[in-house]
Amino acid sequence: MRLVDTHAHLGDAVFDADRAEVLARAREAGVEAVVTVGETLADARRNLELADRHSEIRPAAGLYPTYLDVEQASEVESFVREHRDRIIAIGEVGLDYWKVKEDSDLEVQREIFGRFVDLSIELDLPLNVHSRSAGRHAIAMLLQRGARRVQMHAFDGKPASALPAVEAGYFFSVPPSIVRSRQKRKLVGRLPLSCLLLETDSPVLGAERDERNEPARVRISLEHIAEIKGLGVDEVAAAVTENTRRLYDGL
């Protein structure tokens, strides 16, 4: 079984003591690659350094949507352009209406997200999108700007809000927290298997709320998708692997 964790934060300091062991457990679970997203410019640089040391890590670069820093967004854009041959995705980027409330801040957040959407089109790189409490708005913005290669990470909206994105060929990644999330189970039940991916969002969104999550646990997501869809684990694994290759240039 060849699986990919399409959204994890392996650069997080919580993995500094045992990152190699975490990746060894991932390999044992059938995980051959981990798309390692960043929240800041410092994360982006660190992800490239980690990719030099660990062949499983596929580095991404982005600016987390609660960082309302236009100057840093410009620096991340420049970093992505400079390292286009090594960066596998722009992320994580997006909208967050859970933490950001003020109209003026939301305007800055949308401006920054729009710039990253345009950059993804310009460079033909996938977007790895955060949309907490803003799923419908993020999808509308992606569609309006013509985004083509999109992963909606840990989408927390209603299935009906996701359907326009499915029609546009976007993908939705499922974390192990599906074990404790009625919303995630409903979403997987409604969406076609052809648009689903696996993720962990390590070190968070594990099956247990307070545990440190890690890439090996994409198997939890896989098994729950199979159960909900009434399909075999191997069949679902083959489908999500093909979906990942379609989005990530054969990864």
Disulfide bonds with the S-S distance in Angstrom:
none
